[in-house]
Amino acid sequence: MARNEIRPVIKLRSTAGTGYTYVTRKNRRSHPDRLQLRKYDPVARRHVMFREER
């Protein structure tokens, strides 16, 4: 059986321009818009916004 299409794997890319990414899953039904999370960027050595990349 294939992976569930409702909860796809997405990449979160740093807005600091370092190119660092996190990989996570999200529910498309409850959050159809792009995900934004404030997470730690080890290259920039500070917390920055990470946005969903498609």
N, C-alpha and C positions, 0 to 999 in steps of 0.2 A: 504494500500500500504506500502511495506517495505521501510526502509531507503535506500537512494541512495548509491550504492556500489562505485561510483566514489569518493565520499567524506566521507571516513570512519573515525570513531573516533580513535585517536591514543593517546598513553601515551608518555610523554616526561619525561625521568628519569634523575636525576642529575648525573653528572660525578664526583661530589665531594665525592660520596660514602655515602651520608646521607640517601638515600632512598626516598627523596622527589620527587613527580611527579606532573606534570601539565597534563591536559587532553584538547585536541584540535581536530580539524578536518583538513584534508588536501586534496588537489585535486591530485589524483593518476595519472591523465593524464599529467598534467603540471609538476609534481614533483614526478617521479617514484622512485628516490633514497631516502634514509633515511634523515629525517629532522633533522637539528641541529640549535638550537637557544640559544642565550645567554640571560638568564633570572635570576631573583633573587631567591636565595635559602635561605629561612628564617631560616633553621637549621644551615647552615654554615654562615649566615648573610653577604653574599656577592653575587655578580653576578658570575655565572659559566655557562659552556656549558651544555645544556640539549640535549640529543639525543633521537631519536625515538626508542621506544621499540615495538617489535612485539609479 
